[in-house]
Amino acid sequence: MHHLTALVTLLAIAFYFFTAVNVSRSRTKTGVKVPAMSGHPDFERAFRIQMNTLEWMPIFLPALWLFAIYISDAIAASIGVVWIIGRILYFVGYSKAAAKRSLGFAIQSLAAMALWAGALGAVALRLM
C-alpha cells in the first residue's frame, strides 16, 4: 500500500485549498471584486501563487504516484514533502515580492524533476 504517498497527496491538495482561500481573503483585503483578475499587486501575487500551484499539480501528482508505485512509497512521500516545502517557501516569498519566489520555485521544481526522472527510469526499465 502507498499510505505515505496518499498522505502527501492530501497535504498537497490541502495546501492548494489554502492558496485558494488566500486568494479570497486577498480579494476582500484589497477590494478586487469578482470577476476581476487584477487591480492590486497584493491580490495579483496571491492569485499567481494559486495559479502556479495549480499549474504544477498535474506535473507533480502523476510523478509522485508513479515513483511510489515503481520505486518506493517512502521515498516518493519524502520527495513529495520537499515539493510541499518548496511550495510553502514560494508562497511566503512571492507574497512579499515577485523577486522573492525563486528559492521556493527551485526547490519544488527539483523535487518534481527528481520524481519524474525516477518514475521515467523505472517505467523504462520495466518496458525493456
N, C-alpha and C positions, 0 to 999 in steps of 0.2 A: 504494500500500500504506500501511497505517497502523501502521508499526513502532513509532513513538514511543508511540502510544496503547496498543498491545499491551504495551509495556514498563511503562507506568504502571499498566495493569490488573494486571499481575503483581506490581508493587510494592504496590499497594493490597491485593491478596489476601495477599501476604506479611505486610503489616502486620496484617491481620485475624488471620492464623495466629499471629503474635506475641502478640496480645491474648488468644487462646485459651490459649496456653502460659502466659501470665502468670496467668490465672485458675487454672490447675492448680497453678502454683507458689504462688500465694496460698493455695489450699486447704491445701497442705502446711504452709506457714508459720504459718497461723492456726488450723489444726486443724478447719476446717469440712469435715465429711465429706459425701460424695455420698449422697443427692441434695439435701441442704440448699442453699438459695439465700441464706441469711442466717445471721448469728451473730457476725460480726466486721466492724467498719467497714472495715478494710483490704480484706478479701475482697469485701465488698459494692461498694466503689468499683471494684475490679478487674473484677468481674462486670458492673457497669453500663457500664464503658468498652467491654468486649467487646460487650455487647448493643447499646449505642448505635451502635457502629461497624457492626455487622450491620444495624441498622435503617436506616442511611444508605447501605449498599451498593446496594440496588435503586433508590435515588434518584440516586446518583452515577454508577453504571456505565452505565445506558442514556443518560443525558445526555452523558457523556463520549464514548461511541461515536457518538451521533447528531451531536454537534458535530464530531467528527473526520471523519465521512462527508460531512456537508453543508457544512462550513466549512473546517476546516484540522486536519490531524493534529498539526502542531507547536504550534498554539495550544491545541488540546484537551489535549495532553500537558502543556503548561506550566501550564494551569489545574488539571489533574489533580495535578501536583506540589504546587501550592499547597494543594489539598484534603488531600493526604497530610501536608504540613507542619502544616496545621491539626489534623489527627487526632493527630499526634505531640504537638503542644502541648496538646491536650485530654487526652491520656494523661498527660503529665507533670504538668499542673495538677491534674487530677482525682485522680491517685494521691496527691497531697499533701493535698487537701481539696476537697470538692464545690464550694466557693465559688471555687476557682481554675481552673475548667474553662472559663470564659466566653470568654476570648480565642481559644482553640483552636476552640471551637464556632462563634464568629462567623466566623473565617477560613474554616473548611470549609463553613459554610452559605453564605457569599457566593460561594465558588468553585462550589459546586453550583448556586446560583441563576444564576450567570453562564453556566454550561454549559447549563442548561435554557432560559434566555432566548434564548441564541444558537441552540440547536437548534430551539426552537419557532419562532423568527422565520424561520430558514432553511427549515424544512419548510413553514411557512405561505406563504412566497413561492413555493415550488415548486408549491403547490396552486392558486395564482392563475393 
